[in-house]
Amino acid sequence: MAVSLGGGYKVGDDDSGPLLAARGLFFFRYFLGVLHGDVAFGEGTYFSLAVDLDGRYGPMYGGLGFSLNWLPGAGSRPGSALGFQAGFMVPTPLTGLWLDICYRPAIIFRESQDLVYHNVLLAVILEAGL
C-alpha cells in the first residue's frame, strides 16, 4: 500500500482550474487499486471521490474507474462519472518515495448534460509498508 499526494490542473467543458488530490494505492502483482479524492478550483469548487482498477506493467499503469462528483451549482446531489486513468511511476533516489505522472479523462453523467473533463496530475507516492 502507498499514499499519494499531488497537484495538477483540470480542464473541463464548463470550467478549468488547479487540482489537489490524495490517493490510496493498493498494489497487486498485475493490478493497481486506487481510491482517490480530488478537489479542483475554478469558478467554483469541484469535489470528486473515485475508485479505479488499473492494470500495471512495471512503472506504467492504466485502467477504468468510477467516481462521484460534486459540482458547483448542482446542489448536494453528486454526478456519477466513468473515467480512464493512465500513468507512469518514476523512482527517486530516496527509498520508498516515487513520483507519479498521471492523466485522467472522465465523463460526468448529469440529467441536463454530460460533461467531459481532463485531469493532469503530478504526485509524490509514499510507501506505507502494509
Solvent accessible surface area in square Angstrom, and as a share of the most:
residue,aa,sasa,rsa
1,M,70,0.31
2,A,1,0.00
3,V,57,0.32
4,S,1,0.00
5,L,99,0.49
6,G,19,0.18
7,G,28,0.27
8,G,27,0.26
9,Y,107,0.41
10,K,10,0.04
11,V,75,0.43
12,G,20,0.19
13,D,93,0.48
14,D,73,0.38
15,D,19,0.10
16,S,43,0.28
17,G,3,0.02
18,P,75,0.47
19,L,4,0.02
20,L,105,0.52
21,A,11,0.08
22,A,51,0.39
23,R,7,0.03
24,G,15,0.14
25,L,0,0.00
26,F,82,0.34
27,F,69,0.29
28,F,120,0.50
29,R,191,0.70
30,Y,132,0.50
31,F,104,0.44
32,L,0,0.00
33,G,13,0.12
34,V,3,0.02
35,L,88,0.44
36,H,9,0.04
37,G,27,0.26
38,D,8,0.04
39,V,43,0.25
40,A,3,0.03
41,F,80,0.33
42,G,41,0.39
43,E,161,0.72
44,G,20,0.19
45,T,52,0.30
46,Y,19,0.07
47,F,98,0.41
48,S,17,0.11
49,L,93,0.46
50,A,6,0.05
51,V,93,0.53
52,D,11,0.06
53,L,109,0.54
54,D,0,0.00
55,G,32,0.31
56,R,72,0.26
57,Y,174,0.66
58,G,56,0.54
59,P,54,0.34
60,M,95,0.42
61,Y,12,0.05
62,G,25,0.24
63,G,14,0.13
64,L,113,0.56
65,G,10,0.09
66,F,109,0.45
67,S,9,0.06
68,L,62,0.31
69,N,5,0.02
70,W,81,0.28
71,L,12,0.06
72,P,54,0.34
73,G,87,0.84
74,A,30,0.23
75,G,61,0.59
76,S,99,0.64
77,R,164,0.60
78,P,54,0.34
79,G,12,0.11
80,S,39,0.25
81,A,1,0.01
82,L,95,0.47
83,G,16,0.15
84,F,89,0.37
85,Q,1,0.00
86,A,35,0.27
87,G,13,0.12
88,F,88,0.37
89,M,14,0.06
90,V,49,0.28
91,P,85,0.53
92,T,35,0.20
93,P,139,0.88
94,L,116,0.58
95,T,145,0.84
96,G,22,0.21
97,L,40,0.20
98,W,75,0.26
99,L,70,0.35
100,D,0,0.00
101,I,89,0.45
102,C,2,0.01
103,Y,88,0.34
104,R,15,0.06
105,P,28,0.17
106,A,12,0.10
107,I,73,0.37
108,I,5,0.03
109,F,93,0.39
110,R,78,0.29
111,E,148,0.66
112,S,99,0.64
113,Q,99,0.44
114,D,79,0.41
115,L,6,0.03
116,V,57,0.33
117,Y,24,0.09
118,H,69,0.31
119,N,6,0.03
120,V,82,0.47
121,L,3,0.02
122,L,102,0.51
123,A,1,0.01
124,V,59,0.34
125,I,2,0.01
126,L,82,0.41
127,E,99,0.44
128,A,50,0.39
129,G,73,0.70
130,L,167,0.83
